[in-house]
């Protein structure tokens, strides 16, 4: 996990500029067939196991966690999974799918250190991995090889040649122990294109054992969580397609992202400033925008950092069995309740969505299709104003001095356009009637009261909403659409 929440300024990407989304503009399966049908993308990095019910209550259906090598193998060749079994049982009891991260840097004192004996380390790590995968065969959905090799024991694993050697050996062991498991690799701390490209050139995907490439979303081109993501994910998918064996599908997932809260106006270090916010509202806004963007891009797993217990206030819950749910936890719960399916199964191919005035706000749309015999569509439209303005304050300036960024925030004035009034138009491909429409407040602590009625006028070929105010925290518009 990103203990030091490092971020690098290695890549640049264009922010979204398109504000009208024709329904037919996107490929429904941008990197191949759906790997996890019916499975929503919401997930959480687990540092304090045992809180399965609280994580499940947020709507999360993925947990990223790792079996501890040192805890399991206290004597060479002797494996005791009893403690890990209790953790896995808690996940399964609460309908949480497991992404197990094999921490290459989490060393075992009774086994060789890779900095001194790489062959000995690799032999011992391969044996441990094979035994662990065999023990949890059918109970772990994804095995991810390593965590941020550029930063975690970087003197060993940030060398592409070393990482590829280790990853291919472990991927082979995983496949032998559980042929049906999915295997992920890279786990890069940012979209480190030189590292990724070199690993792929060295044959990371060549033998077909790896079918998922993972990245961590700390690489945004500015603080805004949606900036540059489309460009970077498209690049990584293209690289995967170019280097995978013929006919092999390799998908891209985000296995870690989060924001820390620092005291107001404290300097932000150059190498991690994009991970630092000053308020819980800002933190919640960026969680929502990150998920909305990744769902729009068809990313099947998005893991948020992290579950409990502080650490620079990254956590969704403050910590402990009766702890407070932070606003970003509330936002995750309210989002997950309205977007319950796999992102690739929620592509809007039926309704063109536009806003007026054009260019006013960011727009994403998703189609949740009915389960069972019903024919009602649920169209979810997300709107937000991509400005930095939270809790009555507006970002006035951001300046780099030395190795730190300094921000000046001022009280918001009536001249600042923070919540933009817009109307939304849906163009229908067939005769549909809006049988229900609501606007959802993602920060509503009581999820049952988060939705308020939204007026909609039917013009035959289009449906037009009343005025909606879109601010930095996304607003969801949910339409129930029934054919006539």
C-alpha positions as CSV (number, residue, x, y, z in Angstrom):
1,X,0.0,0.0,0.0
2,X,1.1,3.6,-0.5
3,X,2.3,4.3,3.1
4,X,4.0,7.5,2.0
5,X,1.5,8.4,-0.7
6,X,4.1,9.1,-3.3
7,X,3.2,10.6,-6.6
8,X,5.4,11.6,-9.6
9,X,5.1,14.2,-12.3
10,X,6.1,11.8,-15.1
11,X,3.1,11.9,-17.4
12,X,0.9,14.6,-18.9
13,X,-2.6,14.1,-20.2
14,X,-5.4,16.2,-21.5
15,X,-8.4,16.8,-19.2
16,X,-11.9,15.9,-20.4
17,X,-13.3,18.6,-22.6
18,X,-16.3,16.9,-24.1
19,X,-19.6,17.8,-22.4
20,X,-22.0,16.0,-24.7
21,X,-21.9,12.2,-24.7
22,X,-23.6,10.5,-27.6
23,X,-24.7,7.1,-26.6
24,X,-22.9,5.3,-29.4
25,X,-19.5,7.0,-28.8
26,X,-17.9,4.4,-26.5
27,X,-16.8,0.8,-27.0
28,X,-18.8,-1.2,-24.6
29,X,-15.9,-3.6,-23.9
30,X,-12.8,-1.5,-24.4
31,X,-10.3,-4.2,-23.3
32,X,-12.3,-7.3,-24.0
33,X,-15.0,-9.4,-22.5
34,X,-16.3,-8.8,-19.0
35,X,-14.2,-10.6,-16.5
36,X,-16.5,-10.2,-13.5
37,X,-20.1,-10.1,-14.6
38,X,-22.6,-8.4,-12.3
39,X,-19.7,-7.3,-10.0
40,X,-19.5,-3.6,-9.2
41,X,-16.1,-2.0,-9.2
42,X,-16.1,-0.5,-5.7
43,X,-13.3,-1.8,-3.5
44,X,-11.2,-1.0,-0.4
45,X,-7.6,-1.6,0.6
46,X,-7.7,-3.5,3.9
47,X,-5.2,-2.7,6.6
48,X,-7.3,-3.7,9.6
49,X,-9.0,-7.0,8.9
50,X,-12.1,-8.0,10.8
51,X,-14.4,-5.2,9.7
52,X,-16.1,-7.0,6.8
53,X,-19.7,-5.9,7.7
54,X,-18.6,-2.2,7.8
55,X,-16.8,-2.4,4.4
56,X,-19.7,-4.3,2.9
57,X,-22.1,-1.6,4.2
58,X,-20.4,0.9,1.9
59,X,-21.4,-1.0,-1.2
60,X,-17.8,-2.2,-1.7
61,X,-17.6,-5.6,-3.2
62,X,-13.8,-5.9,-3.6
63,X,-11.1,-6.0,-0.9
64,X,-7.4,-5.7,-1.6
65,X,-5.4,-7.5,1.0
66,X,-2.4,-9.7,1.3
67,X,-1.6,-13.0,3.0
68,X,1.5,-12.2,5.2
69,X,4.5,-14.4,4.3
70,X,6.1,-13.9,7.7
71,X,2.9,-14.8,9.5
72,X,2.3,-18.0,7.4
73,X,5.8,-19.4,7.1
74,X,7.6,-19.0,10.5
75,X,9.7,-22.1,9.8
76,X,11.1,-22.8,6.3
77,X,8.7,-24.9,4.4
78,X,6.1,-25.0,7.1
79,X,2.9,-23.1,6.3
80,X,0.2,-22.1,8.9
81,X,-2.8,-20.3,7.3
82,X,-5.0,-20.3,10.4
83,X,-4.9,-16.6,11.0
84,X,-5.3,-15.8,7.3
85,X,-8.2,-18.2,7.1
86,X,-10.2,-16.2,9.7
87,X,-9.7,-13.1,7.6
88,X,-10.7,-14.8,4.4
89,X,-13.8,-16.2,6.1
90,X,-14.8,-12.7,7.2
91,X,-14.5,-11.4,3.6
92,X,-16.5,-14.3,2.2
93,X,-19.2,-14.0,4.8
94,X,-19.7,-10.4,3.8
95,X,-19.8,-11.1,0.0
96,X,-16.5,-9.4,-0.6
97,X,-14.3,-10.6,-3.5
98,X,-10.6,-10.8,-2.8
99,X,-7.7,-9.3,-4.6
100,X,-4.7,-10.7,-2.9
101,X,-1.6,-8.5,-3.2
102,X,1.6,-10.5,-3.0
103,X,3.9,-8.0,-1.4
104,X,7.3,-8.6,-2.9
105,X,8.8,-6.2,-0.4
106,X,7.2,-7.8,2.7
107,X,10.1,-10.0,3.6
108,X,10.2,-13.1,5.7
109,X,13.1,-13.1,8.3
110,X,13.5,-16.9,7.9
111,X,13.9,-16.6,4.1
112,X,16.6,-14.9,1.9
113,X,16.6,-11.1,1.4
114,X,16.4,-10.3,-2.3
115,X,18.9,-7.5,-1.9
116,X,21.5,-10.1,-0.9
117,X,20.3,-13.4,-2.6
118,X,17.7,-12.9,-5.4
119,X,17.7,-16.5,-6.6
120,X,17.2,-17.8,-3.0
121,X,14.5,-15.3,-2.4
122,X,12.7,-16.1,-5.6
123,X,12.7,-19.8,-4.9
124,X,11.3,-19.3,-1.4
125,X,8.7,-16.7,-2.6
126,X,7.6,-19.0,-5.4
127,X,7.1,-21.9,-3.0
128,X,5.1,-19.7,-0.6
129,X,3.0,-18.3,-3.5
130,X,2.3,-21.8,-4.9
131,X,1.3,-23.1,-1.4
132,X,-0.9,-20.0,-0.7
133,X,-2.7,-20.1,-4.0
134,X,-3.4,-23.8,-3.6
135,X,-4.7,-23.3,-0.1
136,X,-7.1,-20.6,-1.3
137,X,-8.0,-22.1,-4.6
138,X,-11.3,-20.8,-5.8
139,X,-11.6,-18.3,-2.9
140,X,-9.3,-15.5,-4.3
141,X,-10.4,-13.9,-7.5
142,X,-7.2,-12.0,-8.4
143,X,-3.6,-12.5,-7.4
144,X,-1.6,-9.3,-7.8
145,X,2.2,-9.6,-8.1
146,X,3.8,-6.9,-6.1
147,X,2.9,-3.4,-4.8
148,X,4.5,-0.3,-6.3
149,X,7.8,-1.7,-7.4
150,X,9.1,1.8,-8.1
151,X,8.8,2.7,-4.4
152,X,8.7,-0.4,-2.3
153,X,12.2,-1.8,-2.1
154,X,12.9,0.1,-5.3
155,X,16.6,-0.8,-5.3
156,X,15.5,-4.3,-6.3
157,X,12.1,-4.3,-7.9
158,X,12.1,-1.0,-9.9
159,X,14.5,-2.7,-12.3
160,X,12.2,-4.0,-15.1
161,X,14.5,-7.0,-15.7
162,X,14.2,-8.1,-12.1
163,X,10.5,-7.4,-11.8
164,X,9.7,-9.3,-15.0
165,X,11.8,-12.3,-13.8
166,X,10.0,-12.5,-10.5
167,X,6.5,-11.7,-11.9
168,X,6.7,-14.4,-14.6
169,X,7.9,-17.0,-12.1
170,X,5.1,-16.2,-9.6
171,X,2.5,-16.0,-12.3
172,X,3.4,-19.5,-13.5
173,X,3.2,-20.8,-10.0
174,X,-0.3,-19.2,-9.5
175,X,-1.6,-20.7,-12.7
176,X,-0.3,-24.2,-11.8
177,X,-2.0,-23.9,-8.3
178,X,-5.3,-22.4,-9.6
179,X,-5.8,-22.4,-13.4
180,X,-9.0,-20.4,-13.0
181,X,-7.6,-17.6,-11.0
182,X,-6.8,-14.2,-12.6
183,X,-3.3,-12.9,-12.3
184,X,-2.4,-9.2,-12.2
185,X,1.0,-7.5,-12.6
186,X,2.7,-4.1,-12.6
187,X,0.9,-2.4,-9.6
188,X,2.7,0.8,-10.6
189,X,2.5,3.7,-8.2
190,X,1.7,6.1,-11.1
191,X,1.4,5.7,-14.8
192,X,5.1,5.2,-15.2
193,X,5.3,4.7,-18.9
194,X,9.1,3.9,-19.2
195,X,8.9,1.2,-16.5
196,X,5.7,-0.2,-18.0
197,X,6.9,-0.2,-21.6
198,X,10.2,-1.9,-20.7
199,X,8.4,-4.6,-18.7
200,X,6.2,-5.4,-21.6
201,X,9.1,-5.3,-24.0
202,X,10.9,-7.9,-21.8
203,X,7.9,-10.3,-22.2
204,X,5.8,-9.7,-19.1
205,X,2.7,-10.9,-20.9
206,X,4.4,-13.2,-23.4
207,X,3.5,-16.6,-21.9
208,X,-0.2,-15.7,-21.3
209,X,-0.2,-16.3,-17.6
210,X,-1.0,-12.7,-16.7
211,X,-4.4,-11.3,-17.8
212,X,-4.7,-8.1,-15.7
213,X,-2.4,-5.0,-15.6
214,X,-2.8,-2.9,-12.5
215,X,-2.0,0.7,-11.9
216,X,-2.5,3.1,-9.0
217,X,-4.4,6.3,-9.6
218,X,-2.0,8.7,-7.9
219,X,-0.7,9.9,-11.3
220,X,-3.2,12.6,-12.2
221,X,-1.9,15.5,-14.2
222,X,-3.4,17.9,-11.6
223,X,-5.3,17.6,-8.4
224,X,-8.6,16.8,-10.3
225,X,-9.1,13.1,-10.1
226,X,-10.6,12.9,-13.6
227,X,-7.8,14.8,-15.4
228,X,-5.7,12.7,-17.8
229,X,-7.3,9.4,-16.7
230,X,-8.9,8.7,-20.1
231,X,-5.7,9.3,-22.0
232,X,-3.5,7.2,-19.6
233,X,-5.9,4.2,-19.4
234,X,-6.2,4.2,-23.2
235,X,-2.4,4.1,-23.5
236,X,-2.1,1.2,-21.0
237,X,-4.8,-0.7,-22.8
238,X,-3.1,-0.2,-26.1
239,X,0.2,-1.5,-24.7
240,X,-1.5,-4.5,-23.2
241,X,-3.2,-5.4,-26.6
242,X,0.1,-4.9,-28.4
243,X,2.1,-7.2,-26.2
244,X,-0.4,-9.9,-25.2
245,X,-0.2,-13.2,-27.1
246,X,-2.7,-13.6,-30.0
247,X,-6.2,-14.0,-28.8
248,X,-5.3,-13.2,-25.1
249,X,-7.4,-10.6,-23.4
250,X,-5.7,-8.4,-20.8
251,X,-7.7,-5.9,-18.9
252,X,-6.6,-2.9,-16.9
253,X,-7.7,-2.2,-13.3
254,X,-6.9,0.5,-10.6
255,X,-5.8,-1.3,-7.5
256,X,-5.2,1.7,-5.3
257,X,-6.1,5.4,-5.0
258,X,-6.8,7.8,-2.1
259,X,-6.4,11.3,-0.6
260,X,-4.9,12.4,2.7
261,X,-6.2,15.3,4.7
262,X,-3.6,17.8,6.0
263,X,-4.1,20.8,8.2
264,X,-5.4,23.8,6.4
265,X,-2.8,25.8,4.4
266,X,0.1,23.6,5.4
267,X,2.6,23.3,2.5
268,X,2.3,20.3,0.2
269,X,5.5,18.5,-0.9
270,X,6.1,18.6,-4.7
271,X,6.2,14.8,-5.0
272,X,2.8,14.1,-3.3
273,X,0.8,17.3,-3.5
274,X,-1.9,15.8,-5.6
275,X,-2.7,13.4,-2.8
276,X,-3.3,16.1,-0.2
277,X,-6.6,17.9,0.5
278,X,-7.6,20.2,3.3
279,X,-11.2,19.2,4.0
280,X,-13.4,16.1,4.1
281,X,-15.7,17.6,1.6
282,X,-12.9,17.9,-0.9
283,X,-11.8,14.4,-0.2
284,X,-15.4,13.1,-0.7
285,X,-15.8,15.0,-4.0
286,X,-12.6,13.5,-5.4
287,X,-13.6,10.0,-4.4
288,X,-16.9,10.4,-6.3
289,X,-15.3,11.9,-9.4
290,X,-12.6,9.3,-9.5
291,X,-15.1,6.4,-9.4
292,X,-17.4,8.1,-11.9
293,X,-14.6,8.5,-14.4
294,X,-13.3,5.0,-14.0
295,X,-16.8,3.5,-14.3
296,X,-17.3,5.6,-17.4
297,X,-14.0,4.1,-18.8
298,X,-15.1,0.5,-18.1
299,X,-12.5,-0.2,-15.4
300,X,-13.8,-3.3,-13.6
301,X,-12.1,-2.9,-10.3
302,X,-11.2,0.4,-8.5
303,X,-9.7,0.1,-5.0
304,X,-9.9,3.0,-2.6
305,X,-7.1,3.5,0.0
306,X,-8.1,2.7,2.7
307,X,-10.5,1.2,5.3
308,X,-9.7,2.2,8.9
309,X,-7.3,3.8,11.4
310,X,-6.1,7.2,10.4
311,X,-2.7,7.4,8.6
312,X,-2.9,11.0,7.5
313,X,-6.7,10.7,7.5
314,X,-6.8,8.5,4.3
315,X,-9.4,6.2,5.9
316,X,-13.1,5.8,4.9
317,X,-13.9,5.2,8.6
318,X,-12.0,7.0,11.3
319,X,-11.2,3.6,12.9
320,X,-12.7,1.0,15.2
321,X,-16.0,-0.8,15.4
322,X,-18.2,2.2,16.2
323,X,-16.1,4.9,14.4
324,X,-17.5,7.7,12.3
325,X,-17.9,7.2,8.6
326,X,-16.2,10.1,6.8
327,X,-18.1,12.0,4.1
328,X,-16.1,10.1,1.4
329,X,-17.4,6.9,2.9
330,X,-20.9,8.3,2.6
331,X,-20.2,9.3,-1.0
332,X,-19.0,5.8,-1.8
333,X,-22.1,4.2,-0.2
334,X,-24.5,6.5,-2.1
335,X,-22.7,6.0,-5.4
336,X,-22.6,2.2,-5.1
337,X,-26.3,2.1,-4.3
338,X,-27.0,3.7,-7.7
339,X,-24.3,2.0,-9.8
340,X,-24.6,-1.6,-8.7
341,X,-23.2,-3.4,-11.8
342,X,-20.0,-4.1,-13.6
343,X,-18.9,-0.8,-15.3
344,X,-18.8,-2.6,-18.7
345,X,-22.4,-3.6,-18.2
346,X,-23.5,0.0,-17.5
347,X,-22.5,1.6,-20.8
348,X,-25.1,4.0,-22.0
349,X,-25.9,3.0,-25.6
350,X,-29.5,4.2,-25.7
351,X,-29.7,7.8,-24.6
352,X,-27.6,10.8,-25.8
353,X,-27.1,13.2,-22.8
354,X,-26.3,16.9,-23.1
355,X,-26.4,19.9,-20.8
356,X,-27.3,23.6,-21.3
357,X,-25.5,25.8,-21.3
358,X,-23.0,23.7,-23.2
359,X,-19.6,23.6,-21.7
360,X,-20.8,24.4,-18.2
361,X,-20.0,21.2,-16.3
362,X,-18.6,17.7,-16.6
363,X,-21.1,15.0,-17.5
364,X,-21.0,11.2,-17.3
365,X,-23.9,8.8,-18.0
366,X,-24.6,5.1,-17.2
367,X,-27.4,2.8,-18.0
368,X,-28.4,0.3,-15.4
369,X,-30.5,-2.4,-17.1
370,X,-33.3,-4.2,-15.4
371,X,-32.9,-7.5,-13.7
372,X,-35.6,-10.1,-14.2
373,X,-38.7,-9.5,-16.3
374,X,-39.0,-5.7,-15.9
375,X,-38.3,-3.5,-18.9
376,X,-37.6,-0.2,-17.0
377,X,-34.2,1.4,-17.7
378,X,-32.4,3.3,-15.0
379,X,-30.3,6.1,-16.5
380,X,-27.8,7.6,-14.1
381,X,-26.3,11.0,-15.1
382,X,-23.5,12.5,-13.0
383,X,-22.8,16.3,-13.1
384,X,-20.1,18.3,-11.5
385,X,-18.3,21.7,-11.8
386,X,-14.5,21.0,-11.9
387,X,-13.5,23.8,-9.7
388,X,-11.6,23.8,-6.4
389,X,-14.1,25.3,-4.0
390,X,-15.1,23.6,-0.8
391,X,-16.7,24.5,2.5
392,X,-17.2,28.2,1.6
393,X,-13.7,28.6,0.3
394,X,-12.3,29.1,-3.2
395,X,-8.8,28.3,-4.4
396,X,-7.2,31.6,-5.3
397,X,-3.7,30.4,-6.3
398,X,-1.3,27.5,-6.2
399,X,2.4,28.2,-6.4
400,X,5.5,26.0,-6.3
401,X,8.3,27.4,-4.1
402,X,11.3,25.1,-3.8
403,X,10.1,21.6,-3.2
404,X,6.6,22.5,-2.0
405,X,3.4,23.8,-3.2
406,X,1.7,26.7,-1.4
407,X,-2.0,27.3,-1.8
408,X,-4.0,30.5,-1.1
409,X,-7.7,30.0,-0.4
410,X,-10.2,32.8,0.2
411,X,-13.8,33.1,1.2
412,X,-16.1,32.3,-1.7
413,X,-17.8,35.4,-3.1
414,X,-21.1,35.8,-5.0
415,X,-19.1,36.3,-8.2
416,X,-17.5,32.8,-7.9
417,X,-19.4,30.3,-10.0
418,X,-19.3,27.3,-7.7
419,X,-22.7,25.6,-8.3
420,X,-23.6,26.1,-11.9
421,X,-27.3,26.0,-12.9
422,X,-27.9,23.7,-15.9
423,X,-30.6,21.7,-17.5
424,X,-30.1,18.2,-18.9
425,X,-31.6,16.8,-22.1
426,X,-32.0,13.1,-22.9
427,X,-32.4,12.2,-26.6
428,X,-34.3,8.9,-26.9
429,X,-33.8,6.3,-29.5
430,X,-37.3,4.9,-28.9
431,X,-40.5,6.1,-27.2
432,X,-39.9,6.1,-23.5
433,X,-41.6,7.9,-20.6
434,X,-39.9,9.0,-17.5
435,X,-41.8,7.3,-14.7
436,X,-39.5,8.7,-12.1
437,X,-36.6,11.1,-11.8
438,X,-34.6,12.2,-8.7
439,X,-31.5,14.2,-7.9
440,X,-29.2,12.4,-5.4
441,X,-27.1,14.2,-2.9
442,X,-24.0,12.1,-2.5
443,X,-23.1,13.6,0.9
444,X,-26.5,12.8,2.4
445,X,-25.7,10.8,5.6
446,X,-29.1,9.1,5.5
447,X,-29.0,7.3,2.2
448,X,-32.7,6.7,2.2
449,X,-33.2,10.5,2.2
450,X,-30.5,11.3,-0.4
451,X,-32.9,11.5,-3.4
452,X,-35.2,14.5,-4.1
453,X,-37.8,14.6,-6.9
454,X,-36.6,16.1,-10.1
455,X,-39.1,17.8,-12.6
456,X,-38.8,16.4,-16.2
457,X,-40.7,17.6,-19.3
458,X,-41.4,15.1,-22.1
459,X,-41.0,16.7,-25.6
460,X,-41.5,13.5,-27.5
461,X,-38.0,12.9,-28.8
462,X,-36.3,14.4,-25.8
463,X,-36.7,14.6,-22.0
464,X,-35.6,17.9,-20.4
465,X,-35.0,18.4,-16.7
466,X,-35.7,21.5,-14.6
467,X,-32.8,23.5,-13.4
468,X,-30.1,21.5,-11.5
469,X,-27.2,23.1,-9.7
470,X,-23.9,21.2,-10.3
471,X,-21.1,21.9,-7.8
472,X,-17.6,20.4,-7.1
473,X,-19.3,17.5,-5.4
474,X,-21.0,15.5,-8.1
475,X,-24.8,15.3,-8.2
476,X,-26.5,12.2,-9.6
477,X,-29.7,12.4,-11.6
478,X,-31.5,9.1,-11.8
479,X,-34.2,8.5,-14.4
480,X,-36.5,5.6,-14.4
481,X,-37.5,5.2,-18.1
482,X,-40.3,2.9,-19.3
483,X,-41.2,2.1,-22.9
484,X,-44.7,3.2,-24.0
